[in-house]
Amino acid sequence: MTSMRDAGAGDAAVVAAARAALLETTPDDTVGELIGLDEVSEGVLDVRFGTAMPGYPGWSWAVYVSVLDGADEPSVLELTLLPGEDALVAPEWVPWSDRLVDYQIAQDAKDGEGSLVIDDDDDEGPDEDDLLDDEDDVLDGVEFEDAEAELELVDEDDEDDALDQRAAPHADDGDMAVSAEDTGAETGADAIERVR
């Protein structure tokens, strides 16, 4: 955080606008005392308040307020909660591949196998023959049946039966029942017949 200055008599409207914007976003008891102001660019002030939110020690509310010459009152541009130097923040992100290597090394040390050496050039993956010649069709204890035996093809007779069932009368005299002919819309059966 850059060096903040104390609020002067001319900053009352800016501080009031910043606090009012915060109170639209967060309850009053989560907004702490005014820390100070900093001009981040020409006509834009960073107004900082402490936070009293549980779990956020060392954080502060930053409200960016525009104070352009000729404007009747200041305008709030943005507000956010920012960590300070003492703030509790998430650890730096570590790529998955690095975490995996650390895990594998820890597992090997636990099992007493020594250290793990990974050679990226040696990792060619499974052989294609190994994948195609799996006769028992078992993977991790799950048995797979022949997919072709399970595949059922729909012939035209089955399609016609489905269309007949769809065209069967169902509550024709209800208020909600409106046929496609009444609306001028094309039914699915009409579309299939048109395509044939």
N, C-alpha and C positions, 0 to 999 in steps of 0.2 A: 504494500500500500504506500502510495506517495505521501509526502508530508501534508497533513491537513491543517487548515487554519481554523481558528475559532470563528463562530458566527458573529457578525457585527450587527449594528442597528439596522443597516440597509438590507440585511439578509432575512429579515423576519418573514416576508412574504414567500421567499423561496423555501425556507424551512417549513412553514405552515403548509405549503402545497405538497412538499415531499412527504410530510407526516400524514396528510389527508389521503394521499395515494396509497401509502402503506396500510392505513386503516381500512381501505376498501379491499385489501388483499389478505390481510392477516389480523387477528384479534389484537386489541390494544395491549394486552398483557405480554405479547411476544415482541413488542417494540421497546428497545432500551433507550438510554440517553443518547443525545446528539453527540457524535464523536467529532465531527468537523465538516468542513467544506473544502473542495479542491476544484479549480477550474481546469477541466480536462481538455477543453478546446475553447476557441473563442465563442462566448455566449452560452456555453454548456457547463453547468456545475454538477459535481458529484457530491451529493449530500449523504453522509454516512451516519447511521444510527447503530447502536449496539443491538444485539438480539438477546431476548430472554427465553428463547425457545429451548425446551428441554432437549438434550442431545446435540446441541450446536454451540458448545463453548468455543470461543475464539472466532466465531463467524460474525459478520455484520451485514446490515441491510444497506445496499447502495441504491440511491435514487438519483437518476440523471434528469436534471431540470434545465430547460431552455430559458435563458434570460436575455432575449434579444432586445436591443434598443428599439423603442417605439411600441413595444408590446404592452398592453394594459396590465397583464399579469403573467407570472411565469407559467410555463407549460411543462408538465411531466412527460418525459420521453420514454423512460424505461425504469424498471426497478428489478432488483435481483438480490439474492442472498449469496454473499461471497465469503470464502474461507480466508482467515488471516494466517499469520505465521504459526500460531499455536493451535490452529483448528485441527480437529480430528477429521481426516479425509480418507477416502478409499486408497488402498495401496496401488502403486503403479501397475498397469496392466502387463501381464507376462503372456507371450504367445503360447498357444496350446502345445506346440511342438516342444517348447522348452519345459513346460510343466510336465509333459509326458516323460521326457528324459529324466527329469528329477524324480518322478514317481517310480520309474523303472529302476533307477539306481537305488532308491530307498528300498524297494521290494527285494532286489537282489541282495542287498546288505542284510536285510532282515532274514532272508532265507539262507544266508551264509554262502552264497554262490560267488561272491567277489563283485568286482565292478563290471558294468555293462559297457561294451564298446560298440558304437553304432557306426556302420560304414554305409553311407548313402549310396555309393556305387554298387554295393553288393545286394541291394534290395530291388529285385526284379519283379517281385510279386508272385502270385501262384502261376504255375505252368498251365497253359490252356488245356492240355490233355487231362490234368488233374480235375479240372472243372467239368469236362464233358464226360469223363469215364466214371462217374460216381454211380456205381451199380446199386448201392443200397438205398439211395434217395433218403438219407437221414442226415440232418444237419442240426447239431446241438441238441440231439434227443427228440427232434420233431420229425415225424415221418411225412413224406410228401407222396401223394399218389400221382399217377401218370396224368398230366394235365390234359392230354388229348382225349382220355377216356371221359373226363368231366365236361368236355366242351360239347355243347348241344347247339346244333345249327337250326335256325328257324326257317322252315320251308313256307311256301306260299299258303298251304292249307292252314297252318298255325296262324299266319298273319291274318287270313280271312276270318278265322274264328275269333281272334282278338278284336277285329273291326266289328263283327256281328255283336259281340258282347257290349262294345262301347255304344253301338247304335240302339241297343235294347232300351225300351222305355223305362225310365226311372222317375217317378214323381212328376209326370208330365203336367199335372194340373196344379202344381204348387206355384206360389208367387215367384219363387226363384228360378223356376224352370223356363228357360227361353231357348228355343232351338236356333241353330246356326242359320237356318233359312229365314227365320223371323228377323234376324239382325243383319242379314246379307253377308255374314262372315263365312269363310270357308272352313269346313271341319277337317280334321286330320284324315278321315276316310276319303273326303273329296280330294285332298292333296295327293294321297297315295294313288287314287284312281287316275288322276290327271297325269301323274308321272309314268304310270304303266302305259 
